[in-house]
Amino acid sequence: MTQPTTMEYLSGQVTAQKILIHILLGQRVIVNQQHAYELRSALMASFRAIRRNEKMSKEEKDGYITILEEALSAIEFVRSSASGE
């Protein structure tokens, strides 16, 4: 299902990207499983926070969640590659 591109959807994506930048700048480069786990935990905390946010519209949340899901997928790939799976 393709998400419609609205201003609120894009606003959610921008918000998520800004948070990702802050998380990534605050974390060390992922060189082992522990670093990947720490970054994943920070992203999951962002998911929980955005789901509880009652001031954002559904479209804005959808945009936010789309970016975070992509980041989680990338982390899972790095984790599986690092472990040799």
C-alpha positions as CSV (number, residue, x, y, z in Angstrom):
1,M,0.0,0.0,0.0
2,T,1.4,3.3,-1.1
3,Q,1.1,6.1,1.5
4,P,-0.3,9.4,0.1
5,T,2.3,12.2,0.3
6,T,0.7,15.0,2.3
7,M,2.3,17.8,4.2
8,E,1.6,16.1,7.5
9,Y,3.1,12.8,6.2
10,L,6.3,14.7,5.2
11,S,6.3,16.5,8.5
12,G,6.3,13.2,10.3
13,Q,9.2,12.0,8.1
14,V,11.2,15.1,8.8
15,T,10.7,14.8,12.5
16,A,11.8,11.1,12.4
17,Q,14.9,12.0,10.4
18,K,15.9,14.7,12.8
19,I,15.6,12.2,15.7
20,L,17.6,9.6,13.8
21,I,20.4,12.1,13.2
22,H,20.5,12.9,16.9
23,I,20.6,9.2,17.8
24,L,23.2,8.4,15.3
25,L,25.4,11.3,16.3
26,G,25.1,10.3,19.9
27,Q,26.0,6.6,19.3
28,R,29.3,5.1,18.3
29,V,29.7,3.5,14.9
30,I,28.1,0.1,14.9
31,V,31.1,-2.3,15.0
32,N,29.6,-5.1,17.0
33,Q,26.3,-6.6,18.2
34,Q,26.1,-4.5,21.3
35,H,26.3,-1.2,19.4
36,A,23.5,-2.4,17.1
37,Y,21.4,-3.4,20.1
38,E,21.9,0.0,21.7
39,L,20.8,1.8,18.5
40,R,17.8,-0.5,18.0
41,S,16.8,0.2,21.6
42,A,16.9,4.0,21.1
43,L,14.8,3.6,17.9
44,M,12.2,1.5,19.7
45,A,12.0,4.1,22.5
46,S,11.2,6.6,19.7
47,F,8.4,4.4,18.4
48,R,6.9,4.1,21.8
49,A,7.0,7.9,22.3
50,I,5.5,8.7,19.0
51,R,2.6,6.2,19.5
52,R,1.7,8.0,22.8
53,N,1.9,11.5,21.2
54,E,-1.7,12.7,21.1
55,K,-0.8,16.0,19.3
56,M,0.3,14.4,16.0
57,S,-2.1,13.5,13.3
58,K,-2.3,9.9,12.0
59,E,-0.7,10.9,8.8
60,E,2.2,12.6,10.6
61,K,2.7,9.5,12.7
62,D,2.6,7.3,9.6
63,G,5.4,9.4,8.0
64,Y,7.4,9.1,11.2
65,I,7.0,5.4,11.5
66,T,7.9,4.8,7.9
67,I,11.3,6.3,8.4
68,L,11.9,4.5,11.7
69,E,10.9,1.1,10.2
70,E,13.4,1.6,7.4
71,A,16.1,2.4,10.0
72,L,15.2,-0.7,12.0
73,S,15.4,-2.9,8.9
74,A,18.9,-1.5,8.1
75,I,20.0,-2.2,11.7
76,E,18.6,-5.8,11.5
77,F,20.6,-6.3,8.3
78,V,23.8,-5.0,9.9
79,R,23.2,-7.2,13.0
80,S,22.7,-10.3,10.8
81,S,25.7,-9.5,8.7
82,A,27.9,-8.9,11.7
83,S,26.9,-12.2,13.3
84,G,27.6,-14.1,10.0
85,E,24.0,-15.2,9.5
